[in-house]
Amino acid sequence: MNTGPALVSILRQGDTLVASVNTALDDSEMLRFQADLVRQIGEHRARGVIIDVAALDVLDSFGSRTLRAIAEMARLRGATTVVVGIQPDVAYAMVRLGMDMGSIATALDLEEGLAHLARVRHLPTGRPRAGR
C-alpha cells in the first residue's frame, strides 16, 4: 500500500479543475492521470482546466504529447486547458529538442492561468483594470 504523497491532485474551483502534478510520472501514471482528469471534467461539468507542472524538472516527449491529448479531449468536452508552471530549464530543453505544447495555452503560474481562463471565457478576474 502506497502511503506517500499523491502523485497528482485534482481540485475543483467553481467550474475549473486544477490538476497539480506533484512529481515525475511514468508513462502508465501519465495515462492514468489523463483518464482521471478527463473523467472528472465530465463529472464536474468543468469549463476550465489548469494543469500545474511546476514540480516537474523534466517533461519528456510522451509527457508533452499526453498533455496535448488531455487538452484536446478537454476541448471536445467543452473545457479550455492551460498548462502552468513550466520551469525555465524544462522550457529550454523542450525548445532545444523541438518539443512544443501545440495549441495549448501556457502561463507562468496558477494566478496567470486563472486570468487567462477568465479572459478567454470573458469572465471578470477580480483584478483592477489599468487606468481605473
N, C-alpha and C positions, 0 to 999 in steps of 0.2 A: 504494500500500500504506500503510495506516494504522499508524504506529509509535508513536502517542500512547498515553496510559494507557487502560486498559479503561473503557468506559462503565459497565459493571455487572460486579461479581464475584459469583459464586455459589460458596460454600464449604459443605462438609458437616462438621457437628459431630455425630457419632453419627447419630441418626435425624432430625436437624434440619438444614434448609438455611438458610444465612444469605446473603441477597442484598443486597449494598450497591450502591445507585445512586450512582455517583461524580460524575455531572454531569447537567445537564438533558438529557432525552431528547426527541427529536421524536416525532411520532406513530408513524412506522414503526419507530423504535428501541424505543419502548414496546411495540409489538406483538411485536417480535422477542424482547424481554425476557420478555414473557408466555409466548410459545411455549417458549422455552428453559427457563424455570422450571418450567412445568407438565410438560414432558418429563422434567426431572431429578427431579421429585417421584416419578414412576413408576420411573425408573431406579434411584433410591437407596432406594425404598420409604420415603420421608420421612413422618414423622408430625407434624412441626412445620416451619413456615416463618416466618422472620423477614425482613421487608423493611425495610432501613435506608435512610431517605430524608434523613438528617441533612445531606448535602451539598447538598440542594436548597434554593434560596431562593425558588422558585416551584413551585406544584403547580396546574396548570390543571384544568379540569373533565374533559378527556379523560384526563389522568393519574389523577385520583381515580377515575373510572369504571373505568379499566383495572385499578387496584389492587383495586377491589371485585370485578371479574371474576376476577382471579387468585385472590383469597381464596375465591370461590365454587367455582372449578374445583379448587382445592386441597382444599376441604371435600369435594367429590364424589369426590376421590381418596383421602380418609381423613386429610388433614392439616389441622391448625389453623394459622391465619395470624395474625401480629401485625405491625403496622406500627410501627416505632420511629423516633425522631429527628425528628419534625415540629418545625421551627423555630417559635419564638413568632410571628414575623411571618407565616409561612405559615399557622399556625393561625388567627391573627386575620383574615387575608384570606379564608380558607375560610369562616369563620363569617359575615363581612360579606357574602360572595357567596352564602350559602345552600348551600354545598357541605358534604357530610359524608362520613364514611367508612362510612356504613351500619352494618352489624352487625360490621364488622371491629374486632377488639381493637386498641388502640393502647397504646403505652408510651413512657416518656420516653427510654429508651436501650436498648442491647443487653442489658445486665445485667437490667433490669426486664422486657424482652421474654422472656428465658430463664426468669426467675422466673415470669412469667405462664404460659408453656407448661407449666412444671413443676406449677403449681397446677391448671390445668385438666386435666392428664393425670395428676394425683396422683403425681408423682414427687418424690423428695427434691431440694431445691435446693442442698444443701451449705451453706446459711446457718444459723447457730444460731437457734433459735426464742426469742422473748422469754420471759423467766422461767426459762430453763434455764441 
